[in-house]
Amino acid sequence: MNLIVVDLEWNSASRSQKIDPDLVSLMRFEIIEVGAVRLSEDLSLGKTFHRYVTPVLYKKIHYHIANVTKRTQKSLREGVLFTQMVDELVPFAGEKPIFASWGTSDPEVFLSNSHFHGIGDSLQFRALNAQAVFSGLAEGVTSGNQRSVEYALDFLRLEKDLPFHEAITDAIYTARILSRTLEMELADRPEETIESLLMPYVYDPRMTRQSENVITLEKGDDVIAYLELYDFTCPACGSKIDLAENNSGGYWYTVKAGKRWFAAATCDKHGDIEISVRKARRTDVQSYMIRTLIPERPIKIPFTGEKDTPFMWIDPDA
């Protein structure tokens, strides 16, 4: 598994800079810094990659970006062009890289920048959400917790000896979190491998992973009866998908009576799929929003009719 931990810093349009809305729609965020570190097969941190990137669209640094990253307007002129950065990143990444990042935003921004510069296919990679790996393996939950890098470092008792909000240091921090999380999980589950633990979190960032649809029923219609006959399709390929039976012999879990439902499904090509149905609020008609999602983590069956039990971590050394 060729695992490259990546972090990006990006700029966006400032109020004082007038930019063609059509261009903004193509690239909402422009990369100004890239940091990457290779995670070796023994989970040690290997070679690093770091480049500042000179923006061509958002040339004035946004005040919020400047405040968080401590970057100055002058520093934006000290980098290389995005296309040159990619040319140098490709040999560093190697064959069939998996880019691990904290959350799912970095792969999306990288691809939008690549398409804007006309090099959308120059670097093929799969993605991995390191935040989801930490939540799923270290904390034992599969969704709902949007933890920060600093929180994860504290949770795992990792040293915070580098500045935050710099691409290369945040990449190193994320690699340390992944490494420690996997080390702990492998110690508890020696029958597993790094690949078997991580593959459920690997996804294709170019793939359409989500679709939404609104249905309207007549007053008095049974929503479950309607959903039982509804033809659900994979958001990526459009193929019909089969719902998975639950423990009660049906297909639908009632998350909140009369308001929210959930079902699991499978696409022959794209694997597990989550289907969420939510009743529309403040409408005069009986409308429901259906969301079909290919998750970038193991599938989660939500709590049904129960209050979530808050997670409590007990310090073993206390």
C-alpha positions as CSV (number, residue, x, y, z in Angstrom):
1,M,0.0,0.0,0.0
2,N,1.6,3.3,-1.2
3,L,0.3,5.6,1.5
4,I,1.1,9.4,1.2
5,V,-0.2,11.7,3.9
6,V,-1.0,15.1,2.4
7,D,-2.1,18.4,3.7
8,L,-3.0,21.5,1.7
9,E,-3.4,25.2,2.6
10,W,-5.5,27.3,0.2
11,N,-6.6,30.8,-0.4
12,S,-10.0,32.1,-1.5
13,A,-11.5,35.3,-3.0
14,S,-11.2,38.4,-0.8
15,R,-13.9,41.1,-0.8
16,S,-11.6,43.6,-2.3
17,Q,-10.7,41.5,-5.3
18,K,-13.1,41.4,-8.2
19,I,-13.0,38.0,-9.9
20,D,-15.1,36.6,-12.8
21,P,-17.9,34.5,-11.1
22,D,-17.4,31.9,-13.9
23,L,-13.8,31.4,-12.8
24,V,-14.8,31.3,-9.1
25,S,-17.3,28.5,-9.9
26,L,-14.4,26.4,-11.4
27,M,-12.1,26.8,-8.4
28,R,-13.5,28.2,-5.2
29,F,-10.2,27.6,-3.3
30,E,-6.7,27.9,-4.7
31,I,-3.9,25.9,-3.2
32,I,-1.0,28.0,-1.9
33,E,1.0,25.3,0.0
34,V,1.4,21.5,-0.2
35,G,2.9,19.2,2.4
36,A,3.3,15.4,2.1
37,V,5.0,12.6,4.0
38,R,5.3,9.0,3.1
39,L,4.1,6.5,5.6
40,S,6.3,3.4,5.4
41,E,5.2,-0.2,5.7
42,D,6.5,-0.4,9.2
43,L,4.4,2.8,10.0
44,S,7.5,5.0,10.3
45,L,7.5,8.4,8.7
46,G,9.6,8.5,5.5
47,K,10.5,11.2,3.0
48,T,8.7,14.5,2.9
49,F,7.6,16.9,0.1
50,H,6.9,20.6,0.7
51,R,6.1,23.3,-1.8
52,Y,4.7,26.8,-1.7
53,V,2.4,27.5,-4.7
54,T,2.0,30.9,-6.3
55,P,-1.7,31.6,-6.9
56,V,-2.9,32.8,-10.3
57,L,-6.6,33.5,-9.5
58,Y,-6.8,34.6,-5.9
59,K,-3.7,36.7,-5.8
60,K,-4.6,38.6,-2.6
61,I,-4.5,36.6,0.6
62,H,-7.8,36.4,2.4
63,Y,-7.7,38.0,5.9
64,H,-8.9,34.8,7.5
65,I,-6.4,32.6,5.7
66,A,-3.6,35.0,6.7
67,N,-4.7,34.9,10.3
68,V,-4.8,31.1,10.5
69,T,-1.7,30.3,8.5
70,K,0.4,33.4,9.3
71,R,1.1,33.8,5.6
72,T,1.7,37.3,4.2
73,Q,0.8,38.8,0.9
74,K,4.5,38.9,0.0
75,S,4.8,35.1,0.7
76,L,2.3,34.3,-2.1
77,R,4.9,35.3,-4.7
78,E,7.6,33.0,-3.3
79,G,6.2,29.7,-4.6
80,V,6.1,27.7,-7.8
81,L,3.3,27.5,-10.3
82,F,0.7,24.7,-9.5
83,T,1.6,22.8,-12.7
84,Q,5.3,22.7,-11.7
85,M,4.4,21.5,-8.2
86,V,2.3,18.7,-9.6
87,D,5.2,17.7,-12.0
88,E,7.4,17.4,-8.9
89,L,4.8,15.7,-6.8
90,V,4.1,12.9,-9.3
91,P,7.5,11.2,-8.9
92,F,7.4,11.6,-5.2
93,A,4.0,10.0,-4.9
94,G,5.0,6.9,-7.0
95,E,2.7,4.3,-8.4
96,K,-0.9,4.0,-7.3
97,P,-0.7,6.4,-4.4
98,I,-3.3,6.7,-1.7
99,F,-3.5,10.2,-0.4
100,A,-4.5,10.3,3.2
101,S,-5.7,13.7,4.5
102,W,-7.6,15.0,7.6
103,G,-11.2,15.0,6.2
104,T,-12.4,14.9,2.6
105,S,-11.8,18.5,1.5
106,D,-8.2,18.3,0.4
107,P,-8.7,15.7,-2.4
108,E,-11.7,17.8,-3.7
109,V,-9.6,21.0,-3.7
110,F,-6.7,19.3,-5.3
111,L,-8.9,18.0,-8.1
112,S,-10.6,21.3,-8.7
113,N,-7.2,23.0,-9.0
114,S,-6.0,20.3,-11.3
115,H,-9.0,20.7,-13.6
116,F,-8.7,24.5,-13.5
117,H,-5.1,24.3,-14.8
118,G,-6.0,21.7,-17.4
119,I,-4.1,18.8,-15.8
120,G,-6.9,16.9,-14.3
121,D,-5.6,13.5,-15.2
122,S,-1.9,14.1,-14.5
123,L,-1.9,12.5,-11.1
124,Q,-4.2,9.5,-10.5
125,F,-4.7,8.7,-6.8
126,R,-7.2,7.2,-4.4
127,A,-8.0,9.0,-1.1
128,L,-8.3,8.1,2.5
129,N,-10.0,10.1,5.3
130,A,-7.5,10.0,8.2
131,Q,-10.1,11.7,10.4
132,A,-12.5,8.8,9.9
133,V,-9.8,6.3,10.5
134,F,-9.0,7.9,13.9
135,S,-12.7,8.1,14.9
136,G,-13.4,4.5,13.8
137,L,-10.4,2.8,15.2
138,A,-9.1,4.9,18.1
139,E,-12.5,6.2,19.3
140,G,-14.7,3.4,18.2
141,V,-17.2,5.5,16.3
142,T,-17.8,5.6,12.6
143,S,-19.5,9.0,12.1
144,G,-20.6,12.2,13.8
145,N,-17.3,13.3,15.4
146,Q,-15.5,16.0,13.5
147,R,-12.3,15.9,15.5
148,S,-9.4,18.3,15.0
149,V,-5.8,17.2,14.5
150,E,-4.9,18.7,17.8
151,Y,-7.7,16.7,19.6
152,A,-6.4,13.5,18.1
153,L,-2.8,14.3,19.1
154,D,-4.0,14.9,22.7
155,F,-6.2,11.7,22.7
156,L,-3.2,9.6,21.5
157,R,-0.7,11.4,23.8
158,L,1.4,12.4,20.9
159,E,3.9,15.3,21.1
160,K,2.9,18.7,19.8
161,D,6.3,20.0,18.9
162,L,5.6,21.6,15.5
163,P,3.5,24.6,14.6
164,F,-0.1,24.1,13.4
165,H,-1.6,25.2,10.1
166,E,1.5,24.7,8.0
167,A,1.0,22.1,5.2
168,I,4.1,20.1,6.0
169,T,3.8,20.1,9.8
170,D,0.0,19.2,9.6
171,A,0.9,16.4,7.2
172,I,3.5,15.1,9.7
173,Y,1.0,15.4,12.6
174,T,-1.6,13.5,10.5
175,A,0.9,10.8,9.7
176,R,1.8,10.4,13.3
177,I,-1.9,10.0,14.2
178,L,-2.4,7.4,11.5
179,S,0.7,5.5,12.6
180,R,-0.2,5.4,16.3
181,T,-3.8,4.5,15.6
182,L,-2.8,1.6,13.4
183,E,-0.1,0.4,15.8
184,M,-2.6,0.3,18.7
185,E,-5.2,-1.5,16.6
186,L,-2.7,-4.1,15.3
187,A,-1.6,-4.8,18.8
188,D,-5.2,-5.5,19.8
189,R,-6.0,-7.4,16.5
190,P,-2.9,-9.2,15.4
191,E,-4.8,-11.1,12.7
192,E,-5.3,-7.8,10.8
193,T,-2.9,-6.0,8.5
194,I,-2.5,-2.3,7.7
195,E,-4.2,-2.9,4.4
196,S,-7.1,-4.7,5.8
197,L,-7.7,-2.0,8.4
198,L,-7.4,0.9,6.0
199,M,-9.1,-0.4,2.8
200,P,-12.7,0.2,4.2
201,Y,-11.7,3.9,4.3
202,V,-10.2,4.2,0.8
203,Y,-12.3,5.8,-1.9
204,D,-12.1,7.3,-5.3
205,P,-12.4,11.1,-5.0
206,R,-13.4,11.5,-8.7
207,M,-16.4,9.3,-8.2
208,T,-19.9,10.7,-7.7
209,R,-20.6,9.4,-4.3
210,Q,-23.8,11.0,-3.4
211,S,-27.2,11.7,-4.9
212,E,-30.3,13.4,-3.5
213,N,-33.9,13.2,-4.5
214,V,-37.2,14.5,-3.2
215,I,-40.4,12.5,-3.2
216,T,-43.9,13.7,-2.5
217,L,-46.6,11.4,-1.1
218,E,-50.4,11.8,-0.8
219,K,-51.7,12.5,2.6
220,G,-52.1,9.3,4.5
221,D,-49.7,7.3,2.4
222,D,-47.3,5.0,4.2
223,V,-43.8,6.1,3.6
224,I,-42.3,2.7,4.4
225,A,-44.6,0.9,1.9
226,Y,-43.7,3.5,-0.7
227,L,-39.9,3.0,-0.1
228,E,-40.3,-0.8,-0.3
229,L,-41.3,-0.3,-3.9
230,Y,-38.9,2.5,-4.8
231,D,-36.1,1.7,-7.2
232,F,-32.9,2.9,-5.6
233,T,-29.8,3.3,-7.8
234,C,-26.0,3.7,-7.2
235,P,-25.0,7.4,-7.3
236,A,-21.8,6.4,-9.1
237,C,-23.0,4.1,-11.9
238,G,-26.8,4.3,-11.9
239,S,-27.2,0.6,-11.4
240,K,-30.1,-0.7,-9.4
241,I,-29.0,-1.6,-5.9
242,D,-30.3,-4.2,-3.5
243,L,-31.4,-3.3,0.1
244,A,-29.9,-5.4,2.9
245,E,-32.3,-7.0,5.3
246,N,-32.2,-5.8,8.9
247,N,-32.5,-8.0,12.1
248,S,-36.3,-7.7,11.9
249,G,-36.5,-9.2,8.5
250,G,-37.4,-5.8,6.9
251,Y,-35.1,-3.3,5.2
252,W,-35.7,0.0,7.0
253,Y,-34.5,1.2,10.3
254,T,-36.6,3.8,12.0
255,V,-34.2,6.4,13.3
256,K,-36.8,8.8,14.5
257,A,-40.5,7.8,14.4
258,G,-42.3,9.6,11.6
259,K,-39.3,11.7,10.6
260,R,-36.1,9.7,9.7
261,W,-35.4,6.3,8.3
262,F,-32.2,4.4,7.2
263,A,-31.4,1.4,5.0
264,A,-28.2,-0.3,3.9
265,A,-27.7,-1.4,0.3
266,T,-25.0,-2.9,-1.9
267,C,-23.9,-2.1,-5.5
268,D,-22.1,-4.9,-7.3
269,K,-19.4,-2.5,-8.5
270,H,-19.1,0.1,-5.8
271,G,-19.9,-1.8,-2.6
272,D,-21.7,-0.6,0.5
273,I,-24.3,2.2,0.2
274,E,-26.2,4.1,2.9
275,I,-29.7,5.4,2.2
276,S,-31.1,8.1,4.5
277,V,-34.7,9.4,4.3
278,R,-35.8,12.5,6.2
279,K,-39.2,14.1,6.3
280,A,-39.1,17.7,5.0
281,R,-39.9,20.3,7.6
282,R,-42.3,23.3,7.2
283,T,-44.0,22.1,4.1
284,D,-47.7,21.8,3.4
285,V,-47.2,18.5,1.5
286,Q,-45.9,15.2,2.6
287,S,-42.4,15.4,1.2
288,Y,-39.3,13.4,1.9
289,M,-35.6,13.9,1.1
290,I,-33.7,10.8,0.0
291,R,-29.9,10.8,0.2
292,T,-28.0,7.9,-1.3
293,L,-24.3,7.8,-0.3
294,I,-21.3,5.7,-0.9
295,P,-19.4,6.3,2.4
296,E,-15.7,6.8,2.7
297,R,-15.7,4.6,5.8
298,P,-17.3,1.4,7.0
299,I,-21.1,1.6,6.8
300,K,-22.9,2.7,10.0
301,I,-26.3,1.6,11.1
302,P,-27.6,4.6,13.2
303,F,-29.2,4.4,16.6
304,T,-32.8,3.6,16.3
305,G,-35.1,5.3,18.7
306,E,-32.4,5.5,21.4
307,K,-30.5,8.5,22.7
308,D,-26.8,8.4,21.8
309,T,-24.6,7.3,24.7
310,P,-21.8,9.9,25.0
311,F,-18.4,8.4,24.5
312,M,-16.2,8.4,27.6
313,W,-12.5,7.7,27.5
314,I,-11.0,6.3,30.7
315,D,-7.4,7.2,31.1
316,P,-5.6,3.9,31.8
317,D,-2.8,5.7,33.7
318,A,-5.2,7.8,35.9
